[in-house]
Structures are given as C-alpha cells and as structure tokens.
Amino acid sequence: MKKILFLMAAFATFAFAGEAETIKAYSVLTVGIVLGLAAFGAAIGMGNTASATISGTARNPGIGGKLVTTMFIALAMIEAQVIYALVIALILLYKNPLLG
C-alpha cells in the first residue's frame, strides 16, 4: 500500500512540473526500472550458471577446471549486459537526447 501511495505522489508531481522537468523525472524513473531489471536478470543468470557448474563438477570432478574457466567467461558475458544497461542509464540521466 505504501508503494502505491508513493507512486501516486510521484506521478502527481509530474502534473505540476514543466516539460523539461517531466522528461527528467521520467528519465530517472526509467533508469531505476532498467537497472533493477538488468540486475535481476543478471542475478538469475549468474545463479543458473553457478548451479550448472557445480552440478557438472559433482558429476565429473576431472573436468572441474575447464568448467570453472567456462563459467567465468559466461559470468563476464552476463555482467557485460548489466554494464550496457548502466551505460544507457547514464546516457538517459546526463546526456538525454529528448532534452535537446
């Protein structure tokens, strides 16, 4: 219930703001949502990757080193997606193309 009241108050401020302030406010809201979803997706992907690596090592301990190396490469690729989302978020915050 508190979240709904907070969102209602946040959206009510847009009605009293000018056009530039509204765009900035929506940009901040968008950045929060984008980074939250990116971090959530990356956490799920990293968890699945670690789980599969542990399962594979438990089944065949002889290839544990190869699996760990492959896991770190996969984790770096997953984390790269979050970094791309961060770059887009920073562009929206500091060099917003909608503000001109």
N, C-alpha and C positions, 0 to 999 in steps of 0.2 A: 504494500500500500504506500509505503514511503517513497518507493521508486516511482510510482505513478504520479504522486504529488510533485516530486522533484522534476519529472519530465514535463508536467503541465506548467510548472513555474518557469522552466527553461524555455518552453515554446511560447509562453506568454510574453517573454521579453522580446521575442522577435517582432511582435506586433508594434512595439513602441520604438524599435530601432530603425535607423536609416538603412539604405540599400547596402552600403559597404559594410556596415556593422553586421547586418544579417548574413551576408556572404561569409564574413569572418567567423561568425558563430556557427554556421552550418559546417564550415571547414573544420573547426575544432571538434564538433560532434562527429563528423565523418572520420577524422583521424583517430579518434578514440575507438570507434567501431572497427575500422580497418585493422588497427594494430591489435585489438583484442581478438578478432577473428584469426588473424595471422598467427598470433602466439598460441591460440587454442589449437589450430590445425597443426602447427609445428610440434606442439607437445604430444598430440595424439600420434603423429608420425614417428617422432623420436621414441615414444614408448613402444610402438609396434616394432620398430627396428631393433631396439634393445631386447625385446622379448624374443624375436626371431633369432637373434644372435645367441642368446643364452640357450634357447632350445636346441639350436644347431650344435653348439659346443657340447651340450649334455648328451646328445645323440652320438656325436663323433668327436671326441676330445682331440684327435690328431690334427684336425684342421682348424682348431681354435684360433690360431694366429692369423690365418687367411680370413676367417670370418670377422675378426676384430678389425682388421685393416679395411675390409669392405664396409663394415659398419661405420667406421669413422668417415669414409668417403660419402656414404649415404647421409650421415648426420650433417656433414658440411653442405651437401646439396639442399637438405631440408632447411637448414639455417639460412642459406642464401635467399630463399623465398621470403623469409621474415625480414631480411635486410632490404630486399627490394620493396617490400611494403613500407618499411621505415623511410626509405628514400622518397617514395611517393607521398607519404605523410608529411615529410619535411618540406617538400615542394608545395603541398597544399597550405601549409602553415606560413611559410616565409616568402614564397615567390608564387603566389596564387595567380594563375592566368585569368581568372574571372574578374579580378580587380583592375586589371589594365595597367 
